[in-house]
Amino acid sequence: MRKKLSYNILTLLLLCSLTAGSQNIRFTHLWNHTDISFDLNQLYNYNNYEHNRWGAGFNLTTPLHYDTRYGTNFQNLFYASVNVGYGTGDQAWKYGADLQLRFPRYIFRQFSVSFHHDLEKIGGHSFKAYNILNTTENSTYFSSRYSAIDRLAAGIQLDLPGKSFLSAEYRHSGERLLFNAVNLLYPAKYEEDAQPKNYFDEAHLSLTYGDDWLFDLLLGKVHIKGAGPLGGNESYNSFWRLVAQYSHTFSFKDKGGSFSLFAQAGTTGSSDVPISRRFDISGTGGTFYYFRNTLLTVRPNTFMADGFFQGSLSYCFGFNLWNLKRSKPRPFLQLNALWGMLYGKDEKIYDLQSGQLIGMNPTYAGLPSAIRLDAPTEGLLEPVVGFENLIRWGVLDIGVAAAYQLTPKNAFYHLDNFLDKFAVMCIAKLVFEYDL
C-alpha cells in the first residue's frame, strides 16, 4: 500500500528531516509519564514586520498523580511552557510562559496563567493558531501592522454538553502600536519610535459549539495615555467586540468531491474602539501564494471595519482530470465574499494617539498619527478557480489558482485596471511517499 504525507512547500527548508504530523519533538521516552518536548511552532515564523522570526519553545506535561484506572490521555496534568523569539527585522526579543492545570474528566477542564512579552496583529480575528506544518492557514505572513504587548492573563475552561467548551479569561495588557500613518516603527532600534503605552483590562469569553461554531466576546476598558492632535488629557474608554464563525466541510461519496463553507461576522458595537480591537479585513493580494479563508486580491492594510461579514464557498472535485505519473490535476471552484462598515458617518480618519475617529478633516490627514480607515461598504466578490496536483516535480505537487475581484462601479475601492483585480497564485505541497 502506498501512502502520501503532504506538507506545505514553505515547511521544506525547516522540516525535511522531521516526522510528519508532529508539532513537538519529544525528549523523554514514550513510556515515561512525564513529557518534555521542543515546540516546533516556535522555531520559525515570518511576517512583514519582524521578517524572519527565529526562536525556541519547550513544554512539560506531567501527571499530578498517575491514576492507573485511566489512560494517559485522562490523567490530571500539570503543563508548563516557555518560549523565546527574535525578529531579524525589528531586532527585538520576545518571550512568554504558560502554566496550566488540566482535568480532562471534569467540567472544569483547565486553569491557566500566562505572561507574554510579544507582538499581536492589530484587528486580528483568525482563531487558527500558528502551525508550522500548515502554512496555508497563516495569512499573517503578509501582515505588517502590530502592537507590542506585555500581557498577564488568567483563565479557566469548562466542558459543556454537546462537545462544547467555554473559555473565560481575564487579561491585563500594556500595549504600544508599532506603526503610524507613514512608517513602521522599530523602538528596539530607534528610541524615538517608541509610542505611548496604553493599558487594557479585558474579559475574554470564547465558546466553541460542536465542531463547527465559535463565538468570541471581548469586553474591556483602555487607558489611553496620548492626547493626539485633538488635544485634551488622557482618557478611559470602554469597548466590546463580538465575532461569530462557522466552518464545515461536507464530503460526498463515489468521487462526489467535497464542499467547504466558511463564514465569519463581527461587530464592535460602537465607533469608540481602539484600532487594535477593530477588524482588519484585508487580504493577501500582491502575493503569489494561495491562502485559505482570506481575500486573495485585496492587498494587506486595505480595509478596517467596526462591523463585517466574510465568507467562502469552495467545491473540490472528487476525481482527477487525468492520471499520469507526473500530473494528476484535481480542479476546485471557490467564491469569496466581503462586506464591512465603520460606525459613525464619514468618520474615517483615526488618530493613533488619542484613540478617536476624527472625521475627514484635512488638518489632521497629513499627521503621522492620523491614519485613514476604509471599509468595503458596497461589498466585494472574488471568484476563484484552481487545480491541485497539476505537476509532480520531484517531491513537489504543484498547482495553480486564479482569482478575480468584482466590485460595484460606484464603490470608492473599485479598480479599473484588469491586472489590479486579477491574481494568479501557486499551490505547492511537499509529498513524501513510502511503501507499507
Rosetta blueprint (number, residue, H / E / L):
1 M L
2 R E
3 K E
4 K E
5 L E
6 S E
7 Y E
8 N E
9 I H
10 L H
11 T H
12 L H
13 L H
14 L H
15 L H
16 C L
17 S L
18 L L
19 T L
20 A L
21 G L
22 S L
23 Q L
24 N E
25 I E
26 R E
27 F L
28 T L
29 H L
30 L L
31 W L
32 N L
33 H L
34 T L
35 D E
36 I E
37 S E
38 F E
39 D E
40 L H
41 N H
42 Q H
43 L L
44 Y E
45 N E
46 Y E
47 N E
48 N L
49 Y L
50 E L
51 H E
52 N E
53 R E
54 W E
55 G E
56 A E
57 G E
58 F E
59 N E
60 L E
61 T E
62 T E
63 P E
64 L L
65 H L
66 Y L
67 D L
68 T L
69 R L
70 Y L
71 G L
72 T H
73 N H
74 F H
75 Q L
76 N L
77 L E
78 F E
79 Y E
80 A E
81 S E
82 V E
83 N E
84 V E
85 G E
86 Y E
87 G E
88 T L
89 G L
90 D L
91 Q L
92 A E
93 W E
94 K E
95 Y E
96 G E
97 A E
98 D E
99 L E
100 Q E
101 L E
102 R E
103 F L
104 P L
105 R L
106 Y L
107 I L
108 F E
109 R E
110 Q E
111 F E
112 S E
113 V E
114 S E
115 F E
116 H E
117 H E
118 D E
119 L E
120 E E
121 K E
122 I L
123 G L
124 G L
125 H L
126 S L
127 F L
128 K L
129 A L
130 Y L
131 N L
132 I L
133 L L
134 N L
135 T H
136 T H
137 E H
138 N L
139 S H
140 T H
141 Y H
142 F H
143 S L
144 S L
145 R L
146 Y E
147 S E
148 A E
149 I E
150 D E
151 R E
152 L E
153 A E
154 A E
155 G E
156 I E
157 Q E
158 L E
159 D E
160 L E
161 P L
162 G L
163 K L
164 S E
165 F E
166 L E
167 S E
168 A E
169 E E
170 Y E
171 R E
172 H E
173 S E
174 G E
175 E E
176 R E
177 L E
178 L L
179 F E
180 N L
181 A L
182 V L
183 N L
184 L E
185 L L
186 Y L
187 P L
188 A L
189 K L
190 Y L
191 E H
192 E H
193 D H
194 A L
195 Q L
196 P L
197 K L
198 N E
199 Y E
200 F E
201 D E
202 E E
203 A E
204 H E
205 L E
206 S E
207 L E
208 T E
209 Y E
210 G L
211 D L
212 D L
213 W E
214 L E
215 F E
216 D E
217 L E
218 L E
219 L E
220 G E
221 K E
222 V E
223 H E
224 I E
225 K L
226 G L
227 A L
228 G L
229 P L
230 L L
231 G L
232 G L
233 N L
234 E L
235 S E
236 Y E
237 N E
238 S E
239 F E
240 W E
241 R E
242 L E
243 V E
244 A E
245 Q E
246 Y E
247 S E
248 H E
249 T E
250 F E
251 S E
252 F L
253 K L
254 D L
255 K L
256 G L
257 G L
258 S E
259 F E
260 S E
261 L E
262 F E
263 A E
264 Q E
265 A E
266 G E
267 T E
268 T L
269 G L
270 S L
271 S L
272 D L
273 V L
274 P L
275 I H
276 S H
277 R H
278 R L
279 F E
280 D E
281 I L
282 S L
283 G L
284 T L
285 G L
286 G L
287 T L
288 F L
289 Y E
290 Y L
291 F L
292 R L
293 N L
294 T L
295 L L
296 L L
297 T L
298 V L
299 R L
300 P L
301 N L
302 T L
303 F L
304 M E
305 A E
306 D L
307 G E
308 F E
309 F E
310 Q E
311 G E
312 S E
313 L E
314 S E
315 Y E
316 C E
317 F L
318 G L
319 F L
320 N L
321 L L
322 W L
323 N L
324 L E
325 K L
326 R L
327 S E
328 K L
329 P L
330 R E
331 P E
332 F E
333 L E
334 Q E
335 L E
336 N E
337 A E
338 L E
339 W E
340 G E
341 M E
342 L L
343 Y L
344 G L
345 K L
346 D L
347 E L
348 K L
349 I E
350 Y E
351 D E
352 L L
353 Q L
354 S L
355 G L
356 Q E
357 L E
358 I L
359 G L
360 M L
361 N L
362 P H
363 T H
364 Y H
365 A H
366 G L
367 L L
368 P L
369 S L
370 A E
371 I E
372 R E
373 L L
374 D L
375 A L
376 P L
377 T L
378 E L
379 G L
380 L E
381 L E
382 E E
383 P E
384 V E
385 V E
386 G E
387 F E
388 E E
389 N E
390 L E
391 I E
392 R E
393 W E
394 G L
395 V L
396 L E
397 D E
398 I E
399 G E
400 V E
401 A E
402 A E
403 A E
404 Y E
405 Q L
406 L E
407 T L
408 P L
409 K L
410 N L
411 A L
412 F L
413 Y L
414 H L
415 L L
416 D L
417 N L
418 F H
419 L H
420 D H
421 K H
422 F E
423 A E
424 V E
425 M E
426 C E
427 I E
428 A E
429 K E
430 L E
431 V E
432 F E
433 E E
434 Y E
435 D E
436 L L
